[in-house]
């Protein structure tokens, strides 16, 4: 089943940063079994837009830009056209970015909404790293549940 994991929350709570940290963690964890395709708007100093293929089988789209009026709808369209099995993206709590994600149900994607809050008890960097690690664990569980290719 195709899936979207949408990291949602208000402005400036670290959604984009979390997804960039997550993308780095994916590459570190999977090493040479991961190949990366940088899409035209990928800019690691700002927001990322890329597809990572794991073990030549699982295609994962990642879009960290989730601002209203931004490129999220375009990126989601690129991921669908590339036949991504899994999409990770940032959205706000409501409005056009959420509608863009909801529209993927028409393409048979199941949507998991993951809330990102600002953390008042630790640094935002710690919060972002923990959330990125949680996302990596979700990805690993999905990847391990797939039939192994021999």
N, C-alpha and C positions, 0 to 999 in steps of 0.2 A: 504494500500500500504506500502510495506517495504521501509525503508529509511536509507540512510547513511548521517550523517552530518560530513563532513570532515573539520577539522580546519587546514588550510594550511598557510604556510608562510616560510620564510627563517629560517635558524638555529638561535637558541638563542633568539627568540622573545616571549617565554613563552607558547607555545602550550601545552607542556606536563604538565606544572604547572597548566595551565588553566583547563585542563581536570581532573586533580586530585582535584582541588578546586570544579569543577562541580560535581564530584562523591560524595564529602562530602556534597555539597548542596542538592543533590538528596536525600541522606539518611536523612538529617535533615528535608527536606520539607515533604517527604512521611512517615517518621517515621516507625511505625510497619507495614504499608501496603507495605513496600519494603523489599524484601529478597535479600540477596547478595550471589553470588557464586564466590569465589576467584579461578581463574584459575591458573595453575601451575607456570606461570611466573609473577604472581602478587607480586610486591614488593613496598609498599607505599613509601619507602625511595628513590626509583629510579623511576620506571614506573609501572603503574597499568594495569592489564588485568583482567577484571571481567565482570560478567553478573548480572544485577540487575533486578529482576522481580517486577513489580508494580501491586498491587492489584490482584496478582495471574494470571494476564492476559498479560500485556505488558512486553516483554523481551527486555532489553536494554543492548547491549554490549558496553564496554568502553575500548579502548586501547590508552594509552598516549604515547607509544613509536612509533615515526614516522620517525626514521632515516633510510636513505638508508642502505641496508644490514642488517637491524634489523629484528624484529619478526613480523612486521605488516601483511605480507601475511599470516603467520601461524595463527595469532589472528583472522583475517577476516574469514579464513576457519573454525576456531572453532565457531565463531559467527553464520556463515551460518549453520553449522551442528547442532547447538543448536536451530536453527529456531528463531533467534533474529528478532524482528520486527523493531528495531531501533538500529543503530550502530553509536557511536561517536568515532572518531579517529583523530590522528594527522598525517599530511603529510607535505612534503616539497612542494615547488611551482611547481615542475615538476620532471619527472623521475620515478624511480621504485615505489616509494610510491604512486604516483598518478595513475600509471598503475594498481597497486594492487587494489585500490579503484574502478577505472573504470571497472575492471573485474567483479565487483559485479552486474553490469547491466545484465549480463548473468543469474543471479539468481533473476532477477526481483526486484532489489533494485533501487530506485530513489536516485540520489546523489545531495545533497545540499553542495556546496563549500562555506565555511565561512572563510574569510581572517583575519588573525591575524597579525597585524603590531606592531612594537615597537612604543611606545608612547613617544614623546619627551616633552609632557606638563604635565605629571603626572608620578608617580612611576610605574615601571613595575608591582608591586604587585597590585596597583589600577586598572591598565589595565587588568590584568589577572582576577581579581575578577569581574570586570564589564562584561567581555566577558563570564565568567562562569555563571553569573546571566542571561545574554542574552540566553545562551544555556538552562538554567533551564526553562526560560519562553517558549522557543520552545517546550521543553519536556512536560511541563504542558499543553500547548495548544493542543498538539497531544493526550495526555492522556485524556483530557477532551472531545475531539471530538469522542472518542470511545463509542460504545453503553455500557450503564451501565449494569452490571450483578447484578441481584437481587437474 
